[in-house]
Amino acid sequence: MLIPFLGSRHILPALLVLIPLALSAWTHLWNVTGFPNLFYDEGVYMRRAMHVMEGLGPQESNYYDHPYFGQIFLAGMLQSLGYPDSLSPSADMDSIKSLYAVPRILMGILAIADTFLIYKISERLYSRNVALLASILFAVMPSTWFTRMILLDSMLLPFLLLSIVLAIYSKNNFILIVFSGISLGVAIFTKVPVVTFIPLVGFLIYSNTKSAKNLAIWLVIVILIPLIWPTQSLATGQFDFWLKGVLLQASRVNSEFPWLTASLALVDPVLFALGLAGIVYSFKRKDYIIILWSVPFIAFLAAIGHSNYFYWIPVLPAFAIAASKLVFGLIAKIVNHKTRRMITVAAISSIGAFGLISTLLIISTDVTSAQFESAVFVAGYLDDSHETTLVSNPIYSWIFNYVYDRDHILSDYRDLLYTPIRTDRVLLIDDPRFKLDLANEKEQLILYKKTHVIATFNGNVGSFDLSKYPYTSMIENYEGHQVEIRISN
């Protein structure tokens, strides 16, 4: 055992979980406004949460891409803190940073909860040593920064993990079965691809209860909760919009699976290699938990046309657990008991230290300076010019629309496709994300050609060697590279 070797014979084994929890708190709550960059989708989900907090309903207009539990959940957490009024928002740097700090801290707290749940899953299914290494891997490896962002994937993960934990403990306990179904249903109600985890949790429910009736009840609960989404669209006469939105979302084309795989390998090569090897090892060991956790979701990612690096979030725990099982499976082959204990400590310490140092090197950087400086500049400009339309990435627009209550704010630069400009002057925040769409969107290109630069802000992401680990993560942080503020002629 690891505990006696560490000289902790008289310490309760339960205290061991404090190690990964402390590490997770460090890696998820440190420098939340400096790293990673403010990502496009974060602005979308903040805008939708503010829409809910304004009492405008859970569904934003008639655009249906994802279920709306995510914005309800985020809005509920922010509302309980009196956000944003409790921050006394103003147009200075510290104030604007605090608007992002609060929700990102909430994401960090959810990630700490994820770490605890991963520990409990691994401890119950395998061993305390596997639980310790798996939860440390999740807490400290570089890919953990994905969960620092305000994303649906970050919000659904604790519900998914809780469903798994409840299923594991569900033997002869109908209440746990019900709550496991509710948790998974809520996760699907946050993002539909989580349906790929129904086989995993269903397998756990049936394995623990041996009851087809309990499994059927659990499945009904899982299915009914996300059905609230299409039912609501029917009730409001927008089912056609719902169907169109879902089909459009399913048919989107972006990064394909080889690039998605390469992105994880670049950001976190150690966890990627160990996790992948662990999944292969799970086939040899007939570990259906790891197989059902990873294979259906990875197959789904390979099948869809649209993907992004943070889509890996729901299977990062599976990679961590599979890697931990592989490490201890190899260590178990060592015959000498004393040597095995020494290697166990060395493996946990060395892998944990490597991951922690790698992660601290990137999360201690500042890749958002250009984005926040741009927001402050625009806030000052709009104070002096009330008849100006702001066209920007959603990471900016929600602040000016819902916090500062400015008029003539387009929620997204793509709104140019169907929203007329009603002012003589247009202020454009031209960032790398906007430039990506210039070649495909005629209206954006027309506006761009009618404007000239009045301010430029350069970020720090370009100062890193993106070919050197761990700064390969900076490849995914390009949105804060350079931001130009442009005004119409």
Secondary structure, DSSP 8 states (H G I E B T S, - for coil): -HHHHTT-TTS-GGGGGHHHHHHHHHHHHTTTTTSS---HHHHHHHHHHHHHHTTS-SS-TT--SS-SHHHHHHHHHHHHTTTTGGG---SSHHHHHHHHHHHHHHHHHHHHHHHHHHHHHHHHHT-HHHHHHHHHHHHHSGGGGGGGS--HHHHHHHHHHHHHHHHHT-TT-HHHHHHHHHHHHHHHHH-GGGGGGHHHHHHHHHHHH--HHHHHHHHHHHHHTTTHHHHHHHHTT-HHHHHHHHHHHHT---S-HHHHHHHHHHH-HHHHHHHHHHHHHHHHTT-HHHHHHHHHHHHHHHHSS---GGGGGGGHHHHHHHHHHHHHHHHTT---HHHHHHHHHHHHHHHHHHHHHHHHHHHTS---HHHHHHHHHHHHHHHH-SSEEEE--HHHHHIIIIIS--SSB-SSGGGGGT----SSEEEEEE-HHHHHHHTT-HHHHHHHHTEEEEEEEE-SGGGS-TTSTTGGGGGG-GGGSEEEEEEE-
